[in-house]
Amino acid sequence: MWQGVIETYREYLPVSDRTPVVTLQEGDTPLLPASNLSSFLKTDLKIYLKYEGANPTGSFKDRGMTVAVSKAVEHKAPVVICASTGNTSASASAYAARAKIKSVVLIPEGAIALGKLSQALIHGAKVIAIKGNFDDAFTVTKKLTSRFDLVMVNSINPFRIEGQKTGAFEICGQLGHCPDYQVMPVGNAGNITAYWKGYKEWYGAKKIKKLPVMLGFQAEGAAPIVLGKVVEKPKTIATAIKIGNPASWEKAVEAGQESKGLIDSVSDKEIIEAYKLLAETEGVFVEPASASSIAGLRKLIKKNYFPRGKSVVAILTGHGLKDPDRAIAEIAKPVVLPPDIEVIAKEIGLS
Ligand SMILES: *Cc1c(COP(=O)(O)O)cnc(C)c1O
């Protein structure tokens, strides 16, 4: 039986016999070949989708949270706290519930998707909406943590990065080798940091013979790394990456440079197109932030960035059901008809 990322990768993680393992059996997510998408994009790239929305709370945050909360329990922390655009709070509150400790989450008022808010609430977190954006919530959480006995479980917590690097191990295991390229969204930049660390460790352990090229994508209205300066008022429909001053900024730049990749941005329009495209061509429903992977991939294909016959893994960070309002807003509403066989058959085009 799959036992979650800590048991599976124990020797590569900062845990010992004294660490109580708090797990929801996260990880082991699908790596789907996406040939419909390749045909649609008229590319011979072998595209794979790493569907992290299939984690227990619906995002990759669970990989890091199992380690962060396990270590918090090991160190007898009574409370974990985070600032969140949604998914960190969903994950922290679920793992804290399982560990029987308290969780506090600070979210930007009115700016997180409904599915994520419902998760934090149902798991019993103390949810505080901050009058401000994510960056304001993050700053105040850091200040609280320095004054009170709280463990912060944002990705500046190194145990989060440790857990999340297992995504790279898993991809290499599933593929049987290292992919040529990886595309992913960049928000607070913890995940690109974690993947790059994971690939380098796997290379160091001689599990793979090379490293991938890392390609990270921010949303155009929230692209501090691309612009090279803090964005005071980030704007994007992709709320999970609506961040103006990423905590792991330098590490993300490093991952791009060391791997000979890049950090670029995609517009909300491109994100929404990719969001629909993925759902329609591959049956994979992700939240808008995750679709920035595919939007970025598409942008680079159009620029003839990729040599022939390469493989690329797109990290799909969160599940589409997190933000159902967005899907409904983007697609035409269903037609309303009477329960009449003739009328319905005509509408379907059967008669
Ligand atoms: C957290 C999150 C991101 C951004 O990840 P970072 O580590 O902050 O760069 C992207 N997509 C989803 C769905 C997320 O929850």
PDBQT file of the ligand as one rigid body, heavy atoms in Angstrom, charges set to zero:
ROOT
HETATM    1  C1  LIG A 401       0.654  27.384  -4.231  1.00  0.00    +0.000 C 
HETATM    2  C2  LIG A 401       0.238  27.203  -5.622  1.00  0.00    +0.000 A 
HETATM    3  C3  LIG A 401       1.000  27.640  -6.710  1.00  0.00    +0.000 A 
HETATM    4  C4  LIG A 401       2.261  28.413  -6.550  1.00  0.00    +0.000 C 
HETATM    5  O1  LIG A 401       3.286  27.676  -5.952  1.00  0.00    +0.000 OA
HETATM    6  P1  LIG A 401       4.531  28.438  -5.323  1.00  0.00    +0.000 P 
HETATM    7  O2  LIG A 401       5.280  27.407  -4.595  1.00  0.00    +0.000 OA
HETATM    8  O3  LIG A 401       3.945  29.466  -4.408  1.00  0.00    +0.000 OA
HETATM    9  O4  LIG A 401       5.273  29.054  -6.443  1.00  0.00    +0.000 OA
HETATM   10  C5  LIG A 401       0.555  27.365  -7.983  1.00  0.00    +0.000 A 
HETATM   11  N1  LIG A 401      -0.603  26.722  -8.196  1.00  0.00    +0.000 NA
HETATM   12  C6  LIG A 401      -1.365  26.289  -7.177  1.00  0.00    +0.000 A 
HETATM   13  C7  LIG A 401      -2.633  25.591  -7.489  1.00  0.00    +0.000 C 
HETATM   14  C8  LIG A 401      -0.978  26.522  -5.863  1.00  0.00    +0.000 A 
HETATM   15  O5  LIG A 401      -1.760  26.109  -4.870  1.00  0.00    +0.000 OA
ENDROOT
TORSDOF 0
